[in-house]
């Protein structure tokens, strides 16, 4: 069981990284000038990373209850999925959201 929990947590970490990448991808593919694209490509993942560190991370600055933490995770992953969808990556967006939702539900149900 410990091996399965470790694998689930590894997948959750990889999904977190993929969410940051997705937001950066969206920002760099935004239909505006290069300054706006650069600002969004760097700024969007940075804002989410700071938010994650403040509220969602296991050692967050402002820890929230476990159910709230999982809801915030789903919110961040939904935002990343919407960013992929807006960038024209519709299939990847749906797949990312489904995998993220399953992993968050597994983490919640296993109480890890």
C-alpha contacts under 8 A as a table, 3 or more apart, distances in Angstrom:
res1	aa1	res2	aa2	distance
1	X	4	X	5.15
1	X	5	X	6.27
2	X	5	X	5.07
2	X	6	X	6.12
3	X	6	X	5.06
3	X	7	X	6.23
4	X	7	X	5.09
4	X	8	X	6.19
5	X	8	X	5.07
5	X	9	X	6.16
5	X	110	X	7.87
5	X	112	X	7.66
6	X	9	X	5.11
6	X	10	X	6.12
7	X	10	X	5.01
7	X	11	X	6.20
8	X	11	X	5.10
8	X	12	X	6.17
8	X	103	X	6.71
8	X	106	X	7.61
8	X	107	X	7.18
9	X	12	X	4.91
9	X	13	X	6.21
9	X	107	X	7.54
10	X	13	X	5.10
10	X	14	X	6.26
11	X	14	X	5.00
11	X	15	X	6.11
11	X	103	X	7.44
12	X	15	X	5.04
12	X	16	X	6.24
12	X	100	X	7.45
12	X	103	X	6.39
12	X	104	X	7.41
13	X	16	X	5.02
13	X	17	X	6.42
14	X	17	X	5.10
14	X	18	X	6.11
15	X	18	X	4.83
15	X	19	X	6.06
15	X	100	X	6.58
16	X	19	X	5.11
16	X	20	X	6.56
16	X	77	X	7.79
17	X	20	X	5.22
17	X	21	X	6.26
18	X	21	X	4.91
18	X	22	X	5.96
19	X	22	X	4.99
19	X	23	X	6.31
19	X	76	X	7.54
19	X	77	X	6.17
19	X	80	X	5.13
19	X	81	X	7.67
20	X	23	X	5.27
20	X	24	X	6.29
20	X	45	X	4.89
20	X	48	X	7.31
20	X	49	X	7.41
20	X	80	X	7.38
21	X	24	X	5.05
21	X	25	X	6.02
21	X	45	X	7.19
22	X	25	X	4.99
22	X	26	X	6.17
22	X	80	X	5.65
22	X	81	X	7.48
22	X	83	X	6.55
22	X	84	X	5.94
23	X	26	X	5.08
23	X	27	X	6.20
23	X	41	X	7.00
23	X	44	X	5.91
23	X	45	X	5.58
23	X	80	X	5.67
23	X	83	X	5.94
23	X	84	X	7.44
24	X	27	X	5.03
24	X	28	X	6.16
24	X	40	X	7.06
24	X	41	X	4.22
24	X	42	X	6.17
24	X	43	X	7.93
24	X	44	X	6.40
24	X	45	X	5.74
25	X	28	X	5.28
25	X	29	X	6.18
25	X	41	X	6.44
25	X	84	X	7.62
25	X	87	X	7.72
26	X	29	X	5.18
26	X	30	X	6.09
26	X	40	X	7.89
26	X	41	X	6.82
26	X	83	X	5.50
26	X	84	X	6.29
26	X	86	X	7.28
26	X	87	X	5.52
27	X	30	X	5.27
27	X	37	X	5.35
27	X	38	X	7.02
27	X	39	X	7.49
27	X	40	X	4.32
27	X	41	X	3.82
27	X	42	X	7.41
27	X	44	X	6.95
28	X	37	X	4.64
28	X	38	X	5.98
28	X	40	X	6.66
28	X	41	X	4.63
29	X	37	X	6.61
29	X	87	X	6.59
30	X	36	X	7.85
30	X	37	X	5.67
30	X	40	X	7.94
30	X	87	X	7.52
31	X	37	X	7.64
32	X	36	X	6.08
32	X	37	X	6.40
33	X	36	X	5.48
33	X	37	X	6.29
34	X	37	X	4.94
34	X	38	X	5.91
35	X	38	X	5.14
35	X	39	X	6.09
36	X	39	X	5.06
36	X	40	X	6.05
37	X	40	X	5.21
37	X	41	X	5.76
38	X	41	X	4.99
38	X	42	X	6.12
39	X	42	X	5.44
39	X	43	X	5.41
39	X	44	X	7.96
40	X	43	X	4.83
40	X	44	X	5.33
41	X	44	X	6.12
41	X	45	X	7.17
42	X	45	X	6.09
42	X	46	X	6.32
43	X	46	X	5.00
43	X	47	X	6.03
44	X	47	X	5.29
44	X	48	X	6.36
45	X	48	X	5.15
45	X	49	X	5.98
46	X	49	X	5.04
46	X	50	X	6.20
47	X	50	X	5.23
47	X	51	X	6.17
48	X	51	X	4.93
48	X	52	X	5.97
48	X	76	X	7.55
49	X	52	X	5.00
49	X	53	X	6.17
50	X	53	X	5.09
50	X	54	X	6.14
51	X	54	X	5.12
51	X	55	X	6.12
51	X	56	X	7.37
52	X	55	X	5.50
52	X	56	X	4.72
52	X	57	X	5.72
52	X	60	X	7.73
53	X	56	X	6.11
53	X	57	X	5.21
53	X	59	X	7.79
53	X	60	X	5.37
53	X	61	X	6.79
54	X	57	X	7.08
54	X	60	X	5.02
54	X	61	X	4.77
54	X	62	X	5.56
54	X	63	X	7.46
55	X	60	X	5.29
55	X	61	X	6.54
55	X	62	X	5.33
55	X	63	X	5.47
55	X	64	X	6.40
55	X	69	X	7.30
56	X	60	X	6.10
56	X	63	X	7.06
56	X	64	X	7.40
56	X	69	X	5.39
56	X	70	X	7.96
56	X	72	X	6.79
56	X	73	X	6.92
57	X	60	X	4.78
57	X	63	X	7.91
58	X	63	X	7.75
59	X	63	X	7.22
60	X	63	X	5.09
64	X	68	X	6.19
64	X	69	X	6.01
65	X	68	X	5.33
65	X	69	X	6.10
66	X	69	X	4.96
66	X	70	X	6.30
67	X	70	X	5.22
67	X	71	X	6.27
67	X	108	X	7.79
68	X	71	X	4.99
68	X	72	X	6.14
69	X	72	X	5.09
69	X	73	X	6.20
70	X	73	X	4.90
70	X	74	X	6.21
70	X	104	X	6.64
70	X	108	X	7.17
71	X	74	X	5.07
71	X	75	X	6.16
72	X	75	X	4.87
72	X	76	X	6.19
73	X	76	X	5.17
73	X	77	X	6.14
73	X	104	X	7.51
74	X	77	X	5.07
74	X	78	X	5.90
74	X	100	X	7.56
74	X	101	X	6.72
74	X	104	X	7.26
75	X	78	X	5.03
75	X	79	X	6.17
76	X	79	X	5.07
76	X	80	X	6.24
77	X	80	X	5.00
77	X	81	X	6.07
77	X	97	X	6.63
77	X	100	X	6.67
78	X	81	X	4.95
78	X	82	X	6.10
78	X	97	X	6.44
79	X	82	X	5.05
79	X	83	X	6.15
80	X	83	X	4.97
80	X	84	X	6.32
80	X	93	X	7.99
81	X	84	X	5.12
81	X	85	X	6.17
81	X	93	X	4.71
81	X	94	X	6.92
81	X	96	X	6.46
81	X	97	X	5.81
82	X	85	X	4.89
82	X	86	X	6.03
82	X	93	X	6.85
83	X	86	X	5.09
83	X	87	X	6.20
83	X	93	X	7.95
84	X	87	X	5.01
84	X	88	X	6.57
84	X	89	X	5.28
84	X	90	X	6.74
84	X	92	X	7.21
84	X	93	X	5.22
85	X	88	X	5.33
85	X	89	X	5.14
85	X	90	X	4.62
85	X	91	X	7.93
85	X	92	X	7.85
85	X	93	X	5.36
85	X	94	X	7.91
86	X	89	X	7.29
86	X	90	X	7.79
87	X	90	X	7.98
89	X	92	X	5.48
89	X	93	X	6.00
90	X	93	X	5.04
90	X	94	X	6.34
91	X	94	X	5.32
91	X	95	X	6.20
92	X	95	X	5.07
92	X	96	X	5.86
93	X	96	X	5.14
93	X	97	X	6.17
94	X	97	X	5.19
94	X	98	X	6.22
95	X	98	X	5.20
95	X	99	X	6.17
96	X	99	X	5.31
96	X	100	X	6.00
97	X	100	X	5.10
97	X	101	X	5.98
98	X	101	X	5.19
98	X	102	X	6.20
99	X	102	X	5.19
99	X	103	X	6.18
100	X	103	X	5.18
100	X	104	X	6.12
101	X	104	X	5.21
101	X	105	X	6.11
102	X	105	X	5.15
102	X	106	X	6.12
103	X	106	X	4.97
103	X	107	X	6.15
104	X	107	X	5.10
104	X	108	X	6.09
105	X	108	X	5.02
105	X	109	X	6.01
106	X	109	X	5.13
106	X	110	X	6.02
107	X	110	X	5.25
107	X	111	X	6.02
107	X	112	X	5.59
108	X	111	X	5.09
108	X	112	X	6.72
